[in-house]
Amino acid sequence: MKTLLFAFCFLCSTGALAQNLLDATAHKLEMTEHPLRASQHTMAGEQTLLGQNSPFTFGQGERPLWEFTSNAPVEPLGDLAREIKKEHEAVKKSESVWVNY
């Protein structure tokens, strides 16, 4: 166990020392320029990501918002809080209180 601990500490200290001894001078970051990416040109043609023989089909159009909403009745939070408070008050309370000092 001691040997394993010593080997772990030795590897960690070697790694920390190597980080300090490496070239720590700051280097200027030089970005390569791509002038064609920044200039205005025509858009590329449409390409499919699915391949030639894909059975995938899709349709375009707009669906009204009412198709996405549910008509489930929503109970207000205030009513829920009142019910929980009534349930809490109805629970039998402890008759004795233990205090340990």
TITOR-631574 format. One record per residue: residue number from 1; x, y, z of N, C-alpha, C in turn. Coordinates in Angstrom, 2 decimals. Each point is the difference from the previous one (the first is absolute). Example, Ala and Ser with C-alpha at 12.3 -4.5 7.8 and 13.67 -1.06 7.14 Angstrom:
// residues 2
<r vonu="1" n_px="13.19" n_py="-5.69" n_pz="7.80" ca_px="-0.89" ca_py="1.19" ca_pz="0.00" c_px="0.90" c_py="1.20" c_pz="0.00"/>
<r vonu="2" n_px="-0.35" n_py="1.05" n_pz="-0.72" ca_px="0.82" ca_py="1.19" ca_pz="0.06" c_px="-0.77" c_py="1.09" c_pz="0.73"/>
END
This chain:
// residues 101
<r vonu="1" n_px="0.82" n_py="-1.19" n_pz="0.00" ca_px="-0.82" ca_py="1.19" ca_pz="0.00" c_px="0.86" c_py="1.25" c_pz="0.00"/>
<r vonu="2" n_px="1.09" n_py="-0.05" n_pz="0.79" ca_px="0.90" ca_py="1.15" ca_pz="0.05" c_px="0.68" c_py="0.22" c_pz="-1.35"/>
<r vonu="3" n_px="0.33" n_py="-1.09" n_pz="-0.66" ca_px="0.65" ca_py="0.10" ca_pz="-1.30" c_px="-0.93" c_py="0.64" c_pz="-1.01"/>
<r vonu="4" n_px="-1.27" n_py="-0.40" n_pz="0.03" ca_px="-0.98" ca_py="0.56" ca_pz="-0.91" c_px="-0.20" c_py="1.49" c_pz="0.26"/>
<r vonu="5" n_px="-0.07" n_py="0.39" n_pz="1.27" ca_px="-0.14" ca_py="1.40" ca_pz="0.36" c_px="1.23" c_py="0.81" c_pz="-0.44"/>
<r vonu="6" n_px="1.18" n_py="-0.58" n_pz="0.19" ca_px="1.23" ca_py="0.68" ca_pz="-0.42" c_px="0.02" c_py="0.18" c_pz="-1.52"/>
<r vonu="7" n_px="-0.39" n_py="-1.04" n_pz="-0.74" ca_px="0.00" ca_py="0.09" ca_pz="-1.47" c_px="-1.00" c_py="1.06" c_pz="-0.47"/>
<r vonu="8" n_px="-1.17" n_py="0.07" n_pz="0.64" ca_px="-0.98" ca_py="1.00" ca_pz="-0.37" c_px="0.52" c_py="1.41" c_pz="0.26"/>
<r vonu="9" n_px="0.60" n_py="0.22" n_pz="1.18" ca_px="0.54" ca_py="1.32" ca_pz="0.32" c_px="1.15" c_py="0.37" c_pz="-0.94"/>
<r vonu="10" n_px="0.83" n_py="-0.99" n_pz="-0.35" ca_px="1.12" ca_py="0.26" ca_pz="-0.91" c_px="-0.50" c_py="0.41" c_pz="-1.38"/>
<r vonu="11" n_px="-1.04" n_py="-0.69" n_pz="-0.51" ca_px="-0.54" ca_py="0.34" ca_pz="-1.31" c_px="-0.65" c_py="1.38" c_pz="0.01"/>
<r vonu="12" n_px="-0.71" n_py="0.32" n_pz="1.08" ca_px="-0.64" ca_py="1.31" ca_pz="0.08" c_px="1.03" c_py="1.12" c_pz="0.07"/>
<r vonu="13" n_px="1.04" n_py="-0.21" n_pz="0.80" ca_px="1.02" ca_py="1.05" ca_pz="0.11" c_px="0.78" c_py="0.15" c_pz="-1.31"/>
<r vonu="14" n_px="0.24" n_py="-1.10" n_pz="-0.69" ca_px="0.69" ca_py="0.07" ca_pz="-1.29" c_px="-0.83" c_py="0.77" c_pz="-1.01"/>
<r vonu="15" n_px="-1.30" n_py="-0.24" n_pz="-0.01" ca_px="-0.88" ca_py="0.72" ca_pz="-0.93" c_px="-0.06" c_py="1.48" c_pz="0.31"/>
<r vonu="16" n_px="-0.05" n_py="0.35" n_pz="1.29" ca_px="-0.03" ca_py="1.41" ca_pz="0.37" c_px="1.30" c_py="0.69" c_pz="-0.36"/>
<r vonu="17" n_px="1.11" n_py="-0.68" n_pz="0.21" ca_px="1.31" ca_py="0.58" ca_pz="-0.35" c_px="0.11" c_py="0.16" c_pz="-1.51"/>
<r vonu="18" n_px="-0.49" n_py="-0.95" n_pz="-0.77" ca_px="0.08" ca_py="0.08" ca_pz="-1.46" c_px="-0.82" c_py="1.18" c_pz="-0.52"/>
<r vonu="19" n_px="-1.13" n_py="0.29" n_pz="0.63" ca_px="-0.80" ca_py="1.14" ca_pz="-0.43" c_px="0.74" c_py="1.31" c_pz="0.24"/>
<r vonu="20" n_px="0.75" n_py="0.07" n_pz="1.07" ca_px="0.75" ca_py="1.22" ca_pz="0.30" c_px="1.20" c_py="0.17" c_pz="-0.90"/>
<r vonu="21" n_px="0.63" n_py="-1.08" n_pz="-0.40" ca_px="1.23" ca_py="0.10" ca_pz="-0.77" c_px="-0.23" c_py="0.17" c_pz="-1.49"/>
<r vonu="22" n_px="-1.20" n_py="-0.28" n_pz="-0.47" ca_px="-0.28" ca_py="0.17" ca_pz="-1.42" c_px="0.06" c_py="1.47" c_pz="-0.36"/>
<r vonu="23" n_px="0.03" n_py="0.28" n_pz="-1.28" ca_px="0.08" ca_py="1.37" ca_pz="-0.48" c_px="-1.25" c_py="0.76" c_pz="0.44"/>
<r vonu="24" n_px="0.15" n_py="0.88" n_pz="0.97" ca_px="-1.14" ca_py="0.70" ca_pz="0.57" c_px="-0.13" c_py="1.41" c_pz="-0.54"/>
<r vonu="25" n_px="0.75" n_py="0.34" n_pz="-1.04" ca_px="-0.12" ca_py="1.34" ca_pz="-0.56" c_px="-1.29" c_py="0.11" c_pz="-0.80"/>
<r vonu="26" n_px="-0.56" n_py="1.18" n_pz="-0.01" ca_px="-1.24" ca_py="0.23" ca_pz="-0.72" c_px="0.28" c_py="0.07" c_pz="-1.50"/>
<r vonu="27" n_px="-0.88" n_py="-0.58" n_pz="-0.77" ca_px="0.12" ca_py="0.02" ca_pz="-1.44" c_px="-1.20" c_py="0.73" c_pz="-0.58"/>
<r vonu="28" n_px="0.23" n_py="0.72" n_pz="-1.05" ca_px="-1.09" ca_py="0.71" ca_pz="-0.65" c_px="-0.84" c_py="-1.00" c_pz="-0.79"/>
<r vonu="29" n_px="-1.30" n_py="0.09" n_pz="0.15" ca_px="-0.91" ca_py="-0.86" ca_pz="-0.72" c_px="-0.23" c_py="0.59" c_pz="-1.39"/>
<r vonu="30" n_px="0.31" n_py="-0.77" n_pz="-1.00" ca_px="-0.18" ca_py="0.46" ca_pz="-1.37" c_px="-1.09" c_py="-0.83" c_pz="-0.66"/>
<r vonu="31" n_px="-1.09" n_py="0.66" n_pz="-0.37" ca_px="-1.11" ca_py="-0.68" ca_pz="-0.65" c_px="0.22" c_py="0.05" c_pz="-1.52"/>
<r vonu="32" n_px="-0.21" n_py="-1.13" n_pz="-0.64" ca_px="0.10" ca_py="0.00" ca_pz="-1.45" c_px="-1.22" c_py="0.69" c_pz="-0.57"/>
<r vonu="33" n_px="0.20" n_py="0.73" n_pz="-1.07" ca_px="-1.10" ca_py="0.75" ca_pz="-0.58" c_px="-0.64" c_py="-0.79" c_pz="-1.14"/>
<r vonu="34" n_px="-1.30" n_py="0.16" n_pz="-0.10" ca_px="-0.76" ca_py="-0.63" ca_pz="-1.06" c_px="-0.82" c_py="1.09" c_pz="-0.69"/>
<r vonu="35" n_px="0.57" n_py="0.70" n_pz="-0.99" ca_px="-0.70" ca_py="1.11" ca_pz="-0.60" c_px="-1.28" c_py="-0.40" c_pz="-0.74"/>
<r vonu="36" n_px="-0.06" n_py="-1.22" n_pz="-0.53" ca_px="-1.20" ca_py="-0.42" ca_pz="-0.71" c_px="-1.17" c_py="-0.25" c_pz="0.96"/>
<r vonu="37" n_px="0.28" n_py="-0.34" n_pz="1.22" ca_px="-1.06" ca_py="-0.21" ca_pz="0.97" c_px="-0.65" c_py="1.32" c_pz="0.40"/>
<r vonu="38" n_px="0.78" n_py="1.07" n_pz="0.01" ca_px="-0.52" ca_py="1.28" ca_pz="0.45" c_px="-0.62" c_py="0.82" c_pz="-1.12"/>
<r vonu="39" n_px="0.30" n_py="-0.33" n_pz="-1.22" ca_px="-0.54" ca_py="0.80" ca_pz="-1.09" c_px="-1.40" c_py="-0.49" c_pz="-0.37"/>
<r vonu="40" n_px="-0.72" n_py="0.85" n_pz="-0.74" ca_px="-1.36" ca_py="-0.33" ca_pz="-0.40" c_px="0.04" c_py="-0.80" c_pz="-1.30"/>
<r vonu="41" n_px="-0.65" n_py="-1.15" n_pz="0.00" ca_px="-0.08" ca_py="-0.83" ca_pz="-1.20" c_px="-1.32" c_py="-0.75" c_pz="0.00"/>
<r vonu="42" n_px="-0.30" n_py="-0.71" n_pz="-1.10" ca_px="-1.28" ca_py="-0.69" ca_pz="-0.11" c_px="-0.05" c_py="-1.19" c_pz="0.94"/>
<r vonu="43" n_px="-1.23" n_py="-0.34" n_pz="0.37" ca_px="-0.19" ca_py="-1.12" ca_pz="0.91" c_px="0.21" c_py="-1.32" c_pz="-0.74"/>
<r vonu="44" n_px="0.43" n_py="-1.01" n_pz="0.74" ca_px="0.20" ca_py="-1.32" ca_pz="-0.58" c_px="-1.34" c_py="-0.67" c_pz="-0.22"/>
<r vonu="45" n_px="0.00" n_py="-1.00" n_pz="-0.85" ca_px="-1.22" ca_py="-0.74" ca_pz="-0.28" c_px="-0.41" c_py="-0.86" c_pz="1.20"/>
<r vonu="46" n_px="-1.26" n_py="-0.40" n_pz="0.01" ca_px="-0.51" ca_py="-0.79" ca_pz="1.11" c_px="0.56" c_py="-1.41" c_pz="-0.08"/>
<r vonu="47" n_px="0.35" n_py="-0.57" n_pz="1.15" ca_px="0.56" ca_py="-1.34" ca_pz="0.07" c_px="-0.81" c_py="-0.80" c_pz="1.00"/>
<r vonu="48" n_px="-0.29" n_py="-1.25" n_pz="-0.32" ca_px="-0.72" ca_py="-0.85" ca_pz="0.94" c_px="0.98" c_py="-0.72" c_pz="0.90"/>
<r vonu="49" n_px="-0.36" n_py="-0.15" n_pz="1.24" ca_px="0.84" ca_py="-0.71" ca_pz="0.96" c_px="-0.43" c_py="-1.46" c_pz="0.13"/>
<r vonu="50" n_px="-1.11" n_py="-0.35" n_pz="-0.62" ca_px="-0.57" ca_py="-1.32" ca_pz="0.19" c_px="0.44" c_py="-1.02" c_pz="-1.05"/>
<r vonu="51" n_px="0.62" n_py="0.41" n_pz="-1.06" ca_px="0.40" ca_py="-0.94" ca_pz="-1.04" c_px="-1.05" c_py="-0.10" c_pz="-1.09"/>
<r vonu="52" n_px="0.25" n_py="-0.84" n_pz="-0.99" ca_px="-0.87" ca_py="-0.09" ca_pz="-1.16" c_px="-1.24" c_py="-0.85" c_pz="0.24"/>
<r vonu="53" n_px="0.13" n_py="-1.13" n_pz="0.67" ca_px="-1.10" ca_py="-0.96" ca_pz="0.12" c_px="-0.63" c_py="0.03" c_pz="1.39"/>
<r vonu="54" n_px="-0.25" n_py="1.15" n_pz="0.52" ca_px="-0.56" ca_py="0.11" ca_pz="1.33" c_px="-1.53" c_py="-0.01" c_pz="-0.06"/>
<r vonu="55" n_px="-0.67" n_py="-0.77" n_pz="0.88" ca_px="-1.46" ca_py="-0.03" ca_pz="0.00" c_px="-0.62" c_py="1.18" c_pz="0.76"/>
<r vonu="56" n_px="0.82" n_py="0.90" n_pz="0.46" ca_px="-0.47" ca_py="1.13" ca_pz="0.80" c_px="-0.73" c_py="1.01" c_pz="-0.87"/>
<r vonu="57" n_px="-1.19" n_py="0.41" n_pz="0.43" ca_px="-0.74" ca_py="1.04" ca_pz="-0.69" c_px="-0.38" c_py="1.08" c_pz="0.99"/>
<r vonu="58" n_px="-0.27" n_py="1.17" n_pz="-0.49" ca_px="-0.39" ca_py="1.09" ca_pz="0.89" c_px="-1.00" c_py="0.88" c_pz="-0.72"/>
<r vonu="59" n_px="-0.71" n_py="0.78" n_pz="0.78" ca_px="-0.96" ca_py="0.92" ca_pz="-0.57" c_px="0.23" c_py="1.38" c_pz="0.58"/>
<r vonu="60" n_px="-0.37" n_py="1.00" n_pz="-0.73" ca_px="0.16" ca_py="1.36" ca_pz="0.47" c_px="-1.37" c_py="0.61" c_pz="0.21"/>
<r vonu="61" n_px="-0.08" n_py="0.92" n_pz="0.92" ca_px="-1.24" ca_py="0.68" ca_pz="0.26" c_px="-0.03" c_py="0.52" c_pz="1.42"/>
<r vonu="62" n_px="-1.04" n_py="0.70" n_pz="0.31" ca_px="-0.16" ca_py="0.54" ca_pz="1.34" c_px="-1.17" c_py="-0.68" c_pz="0.67"/>
<r vonu="63" n_px="0.19" n_py="-0.32" n_pz="1.28" ca_px="-1.07" ca_py="-0.56" ca_pz="0.79" c_px="-0.44" c_py="1.04" c_pz="1.01"/>
<r vonu="64" n_px="-1.28" n_py="0.10" n_pz="0.24" ca_px="-0.46" ca_py="0.99" ca_pz="0.98" c_px="0.45" c_py="-0.38" c_pz="1.41"/>
<r vonu="65" n_px="0.13" n_py="1.01" n_pz="0.85" ca_px="0.50" ca_py="-0.20" ca_pz="1.34" c_px="-0.93" c_py="-0.86" c_pz="0.84"/>
<r vonu="66" n_px="-1.29" n_py="0.05" n_pz="-0.27" ca_px="-0.95" ca_py="-0.77" ca_pz="0.82" c_px="0.20" c_py="-1.49" c_pz="-0.13"/>
<r vonu="67" n_px="0.67" n_py="-0.46" n_pz="-1.05" ca_px="0.25" ca_py="-1.43" ca_pz="-0.14" c_px="1.08" c_py="-0.50" c_pz="0.96"/>
<r vonu="68" n_px="0.81" n_py="0.89" n_pz="0.50" ca_px="1.10" ca_py="-0.39" ca_pz="0.87" c_px="-0.33" c_py="0.12" c_pz="1.48"/>
<r vonu="69" n_px="-1.03" n_py="0.75" n_pz="0.36" ca_px="-0.32" ca_py="0.20" ca_pz="1.40" c_px="-0.93" c_py="-1.09" c_pz="0.49"/>
<r vonu="70" n_px="0.05" n_py="-0.25" n_pz="1.30" ca_px="-0.90" ca_py="-0.98" ca_pz="0.59" c_px="-1.15" c_py="0.74" c_pz="0.69"/>
<r vonu="71" n_px="-1.14" n_py="-0.63" n_pz="0.06" ca_px="-1.17" ca_py="0.60" ca_pz="0.62" c_px="-0.19" c_py="-0.51" c_pz="1.43"/>
<r vonu="72" n_px="1.05" n_py="-0.47" n_pz="0.63" ca_px="-0.08" ca_py="-0.51" ca_pz="1.36" c_px="-0.28" c_py="1.16" c_pz="0.95"/>
<r vonu="73" n_px="-0.94" n_py="-0.18" n_pz="0.94" ca_px="-0.29" ca_py="1.09" ca_pz="0.94" c_px="1.18" c_py="0.22" c_pz="0.94"/>
<r vonu="74" n_px="0.33" n_py="1.25" n_pz="0.22" ca_px="1.13" ca_py="0.35" ca_pz="0.85" c_px="-0.54" c_py="0.61" c_pz="1.27"/>
<r vonu="75" n_px="0.38" n_py="-0.59" n_pz="1.14" ca_px="-0.45" ca_py="0.52" ca_pz="1.29" c_px="0.96" c_py="1.10" c_pz="0.44"/>
<r vonu="76" n_px="-0.53" n_py="1.13" n_pz="0.45" ca_px="0.88" ca_py="1.10" ca_pz="0.42" c_px="0.89" c_py="-0.41" c_pz="1.18"/>
<r vonu="77" n_px="1.17" n_py="0.60" n_pz="0.07" ca_px="0.96" ca_py="-0.33" ca_pz="1.05" c_px="-0.52" c_py="0.38" c_pz="1.37"/>
<r vonu="78" n_px="-0.76" n_py="1.08" n_pz="0.08" ca_px="-0.56" ca_py="0.42" ca_pz="1.29" c_px="-0.92" c_py="-1.05" c_pz="0.58"/>
<r vonu="79" n_px="-0.85" n_py="-0.60" n_pz="-0.84" ca_px="-0.90" ca_py="-1.06" ca_pz="0.46" c_px="0.78" c_py="-1.22" c_pz="0.46"/>
<r vonu="80" n_px="1.04" n_py="-0.36" n_pz="-0.74" ca_px="0.84" ca_py="-1.12" ca_pz="0.41" c_px="0.66" c_py="0.27" c_pz="1.34"/>
<r vonu="81" n_px="0.49" n_py="1.22" n_pz="0.21" ca_px="0.65" ca_py="0.34" ca_pz="1.25" c_px="-0.98" c_py="-0.07" c_pz="1.17"/>
<r vonu="82" n_px="-1.24" n_py="0.45" n_pz="-0.21" ca_px="-1.02" ca_py="-0.07" ca_pz="1.07" c_px="-0.31" c_py="-1.45" c_pz="0.36"/>
<r vonu="83" n_px="-0.11" n_py="-0.87" n_pz="-1.01" ca_px="-0.27" ca_py="-1.42" ca_pz="0.27" c_px="1.14" c_py="-0.64" c_pz="0.78"/>
<r vonu="84" n_px="1.22" n_py="0.31" n_pz="-0.38" ca_px="1.16" ca_py="-0.57" ca_pz="0.71" c_px="0.04" c_py="0.51" c_pz="1.43"/>
<r vonu="85" n_px="-0.34" n_py="1.26" n_pz="0.22" ca_px="-0.01" ca_py="0.56" ca_pz="1.35" c_px="-1.07" c_py="-0.68" c_pz="0.85"/>
<r vonu="86" n_px="-1.18" n_py="-0.27" n_pz="-0.57" ca_px="-1.05" ca_py="-0.70" ca_pz="0.74" c_px="0.43" c_py="-1.42" c_pz="0.35"/>
<r vonu="87" n_px="0.65" n_py="-0.69" n_pz="-0.94" ca_px="0.50" ca_py="-1.35" ca_pz="0.28" c_px="1.05" c_py="0.03" c_pz="1.09"/>
<r vonu="88" n_px="0.84" n_py="0.99" n_pz="-0.02" ca_px="1.07" ca_py="0.12" ca_pz="1.00" c_px="-0.59" c_py="0.26" c_pz="1.39"/>
<r vonu="89" n_px="-1.04" n_py="0.82" n_pz="0.07" ca_px="-0.64" ca_py="0.29" ca_pz="1.29" c_px="-0.78" c_py="-1.19" c_pz="0.52"/>
<r vonu="90" n_px="-0.49" n_py="-0.88" n_pz="-0.88" ca_px="-0.78" ca_py="-1.15" ca_pz="0.41" c_px="0.86" c_py="-1.14" c_pz="0.55"/>
<r vonu="91" n_px="1.29" n_py="0.02" n_pz="-0.26" ca_px="0.88" ca_py="-1.07" ca_pz="0.45" c_px="0.14" c_py="0.07" c_pz="1.52"/>
<r vonu="92" n_px="-0.01" n_py="-1.17" n_pz="0.65" ca_px="0.12" ca_py="-0.06" ca_pz="1.45" c_px="1.39" c_py="0.49" c_pz="0.42"/>
<r vonu="93" n_px="0.00" n_py="0.90" n_pz="0.97" ca_px="1.26" ca_py="0.57" ca_pz="0.47" c_px="0.57" c_py="-0.86" c_pz="1.13"/>
<r vonu="94" n_px="1.27" n_py="0.13" n_pz="0.21" ca_px="0.66" ca_py="-0.71" ca_pz="1.08" c_px="-0.40" c_py="0.63" c_pz="1.34"/>
<r vonu="95" n_px="-0.20" n_py="-0.85" n_pz="1.00" ca_px="-0.40" ca_py="0.51" ca_pz="1.31" c_px="1.19" c_py="0.41" c_pz="0.85"/>
<r vonu="96" n_px="1.15" n_py="-0.53" n_pz="-0.28" ca_px="1.19" ca_py="0.36" ca_pz="0.80" c_px="1.13" c_py="0.41" c_pz="-0.93"/>
<r vonu="97" n_px="0.83" n_py="0.88" n_pz="0.52" ca_px="1.13" ca_py="0.50" ca_pz="-0.77" c_px="1.26" c_py="-0.38" c_pz="0.75"/>
<r vonu="98" n_px="0.92" n_py="-0.68" n_pz="-0.66" ca_px="1.26" ca_py="-0.39" ca_pz="0.62" c_px="1.07" c_py="0.99" c_pz="-0.40"/>
<r vonu="99" n_px="0.70" n_py="0.53" n_pz="1.00" ca_px="1.08" ca_py="0.92" ca_pz="-0.26" c_px="1.26" c_py="-0.60" c_pz="0.65"/>
<r vonu="100" n_px="0.99" n_py="-0.30" n_pz="-0.78" ca_px="1.25" ca_py="-0.56" ca_pz="0.52" c_px="1.06" c_py="1.08" c_pz="0.02"/>
<r vonu="101" n_px="0.56" n_py="0.23" n_pz="1.15" ca_px="1.08" ca_py="1.00" ca_pz="0.13" c_px="1.32" c_py="-0.67" c_pz="0.18"/>
END
